[in-house]
Amino acid sequence: AMADGAINAKNKELMALAIGITQHCSGCIGFHVKALIRLACSRQELEEMLAVCVYMGGGPALMYAAEALSAFDEMSA
C-alpha cells in the first residue's frame, strides 16, 4: 500500500501521518514518523504537512503535531 505508485511512498506516509494526527493516535505518529525518516522526509516537508493538520484539526491537532515534530527530532538525532 505504501509503495510508490501514482503517488510516491513518502507522500503516502505524509498522508498517513496527517490522518494519525487528526485521529489523535500516538502509536500511528511514531510508526509513520519513523517511516518518513527512512524515506528521507525533510523537517521542512514535515512542518508544512503539520501546518495543514493544524489548519484542518485545530487545537487538538496542534498537540499531536507537536508530538510528531518532537518524535521526528528525537528519531533523526
N, C-alpha and C positions, 0 to 999 in steps of 0.2 A: 504493500500500500504506500510505503514511504519512498519507494524507488523513483528515480527520475522517470517522468513521462511527459505529457504536455506541460505539466508543472514540475519544476525540479524538486528534489528531495528537501533542500534547505527551505524553500518556500512552503512546502507541505508541513515541515516541522514548525516553522513560524506560525502557521495557521493552527496547528495542534496546540502549541503553547498558548496562543491567544485564547483558544477555547478553554483550555485548562485554567487560565487566569480568570476568565469571565464566569466559569463554573465553580470557582473557589476551591480548586483541587491542588493541594500542596504536592501530593505524590506525582501528579501529572507535570507540575512545574519542574521538579527535579529531573524527571525522566527526559523531558523534551529539551530542557536547557543542556543537559549532558549530550544529547544527540546533536544539538545545534553547534556546540563547541567542536564536536567531531567533524561536522560539516563546514568548519571554518567560518561560522557566522561572526560578523564583527559586532563590537559593542554598539556601534552606531546603528547597524541594522536592527539589533535588538531594541535599542531605545526608541526608534521610530515605530516599531510594532507595538511597544508598550504604550506609547502615546495614543495610538488608536484604541487600545484596550481601555485606557482611562477615559477617552472621549466617549466610547460606547457604554462603558460599565460603571462610570462614576467612582465615588469614594471607595466602595468595596473592591473594585478592580485595582485601584491605586495601591491598596495594601498588598495585594497579591503580585502586582507589578514590581513593587519594592522587593518582595521576596525573590522574584525571578532575577532581578538585577543583582541582588546580593549573591544568589546561587551562581550566577554567571561569573561574577568577580572571584568568588571562592574557588570554583572549579577551573577557572582559567589560570589561576596563580601557579 
